[in-house]
């Protein structure tokens, strides 16, 4: 599976939002959640729903 990291947490119109990056890629997901754990779980669900795992290699970056 992919490795995720939270790169930003902020509030917008009273809602807590997270920017979650798929490590070693250029892909950043914008997620609404109330906790860090929930944000990571929602990001995993979004990755599955969008089938990003099928194309993720195209967005890999070199360290």
C-alpha positions as YAML, in Angstrom:
chain: A
units: angstrom
residues:
- id: 1
  name: UNK
  ca: [0.00, 0.00, 0.00]
- id: 2
  name: UNK
  ca: [1.03, 3.62, -0.18]
- id: 3
  name: UNK
  ca: [2.65, 5.69, 2.54]
- id: 4
  name: UNK
  ca: [0.83, 8.85, 3.53]
- id: 5
  name: UNK
  ca: [1.91, 11.95, 5.40]
- id: 6
  name: UNK
  ca: [-0.03, 14.95, 6.62]
- id: 7
  name: UNK
  ca: [1.66, 18.07, 5.30]
- id: 8
  name: UNK
  ca: [-0.86, 20.66, 6.45]
- id: 9
  name: UNK
  ca: [-3.82, 20.99, 8.81]
- id: 10
  name: UNK
  ca: [-6.02, 24.08, 8.64]
- id: 11
  name: UNK
  ca: [-9.53, 25.38, 9.25]
- id: 12
  name: UNK
  ca: [-11.78, 26.68, 6.51]
- id: 13
  name: UNK
  ca: [-15.27, 27.97, 7.25]
- id: 14
  name: UNK
  ca: [-15.32, 26.16, 10.60]
- id: 15
  name: UNK
  ca: [-14.21, 22.84, 9.08]
- id: 16
  name: UNK
  ca: [-10.89, 21.13, 9.80]
- id: 17
  name: UNK
  ca: [-9.11, 20.18, 6.58]
- id: 18
  name: UNK
  ca: [-5.92, 18.27, 5.88]
- id: 19
  name: UNK
  ca: [-3.50, 18.17, 2.98]
- id: 20
  name: UNK
  ca: [-2.28, 14.58, 2.77]
- id: 21
  name: UNK
  ca: [0.60, 13.65, 0.49]
- id: 22
  name: UNK
  ca: [1.29, 10.24, -0.98]
- id: 23
  name: UNK
  ca: [4.99, 9.86, -0.20]
- id: 24
  name: UNK
  ca: [7.46, 9.82, -3.06]
- id: 25
  name: UNK
  ca: [4.86, 11.24, -5.45]
- id: 26
  name: UNK
  ca: [3.50, 14.61, -6.52]
- id: 27
  name: UNK
  ca: [-0.02, 13.64, -5.38]
- id: 28
  name: UNK
  ca: [-1.65, 15.68, -2.60]
- id: 29
  name: UNK
  ca: [-5.19, 14.98, -1.39]
- id: 30
  name: UNK
  ca: [-7.35, 17.58, 0.31]
- id: 31
  name: UNK
  ca: [-9.41, 15.88, 3.05]
- id: 32
  name: UNK
  ca: [-12.04, 17.04, 5.53]
- id: 33
  name: UNK
  ca: [-11.73, 15.27, 8.90]
- id: 34
  name: UNK
  ca: [-11.88, 15.90, 12.62]
- id: 35
  name: UNK
  ca: [-8.67, 14.02, 13.61]
- id: 36
  name: UNK
  ca: [-5.34, 13.11, 12.04]
- id: 37
  name: UNK
  ca: [-6.23, 9.41, 12.07]
- id: 38
  name: UNK
  ca: [-9.56, 10.06, 10.37]
- id: 39
  name: UNK
  ca: [-7.83, 12.16, 7.70]
- id: 40
  name: UNK
  ca: [-5.41, 9.33, 6.90]
- id: 41
  name: UNK
  ca: [-8.23, 6.78, 6.78]
- id: 42
  name: UNK
  ca: [-10.29, 9.00, 4.48]
- id: 43
  name: UNK
  ca: [-7.27, 9.49, 2.24]
- id: 44
  name: UNK
  ca: [-6.84, 5.71, 1.96]
- id: 45
  name: UNK
  ca: [-10.53, 5.35, 1.08]
- id: 46
  name: UNK
  ca: [-10.22, 8.06, -1.57]
- id: 47
  name: UNK
  ca: [-7.17, 6.37, -3.09]
- id: 48
  name: UNK
  ca: [-9.14, 3.11, -3.38]
- id: 49
  name: UNK
  ca: [-12.25, 4.84, -4.73]
- id: 50
  name: UNK
  ca: [-10.31, 6.72, -7.41]
- id: 51
  name: UNK
  ca: [-8.11, 3.67, -8.12]
- id: 52
  name: UNK
  ca: [-4.99, 5.81, -7.81]
- id: 53
  name: UNK
  ca: [-2.93, 2.72, -6.99]
- id: 54
  name: UNK
  ca: [-3.27, 1.76, -10.68]
- id: 55
  name: UNK
  ca: [-1.47, 4.89, -11.92]
- id: 56
  name: UNK
  ca: [0.61, 5.93, -8.92]
- id: 57
  name: UNK
  ca: [3.91, 4.91, -10.54]
- id: 58
  name: UNK
  ca: [3.47, 7.66, -13.12]
- id: 59
  name: UNK
  ca: [3.67, 10.27, -10.36]
- id: 60
  name: UNK
  ca: [6.73, 8.96, -8.51]
- id: 61
  name: UNK
  ca: [9.51, 11.47, -7.90]
- id: 62
  name: UNK
  ca: [13.15, 10.82, -7.26]
- id: 63
  name: UNK
  ca: [14.58, 11.77, -3.89]
...
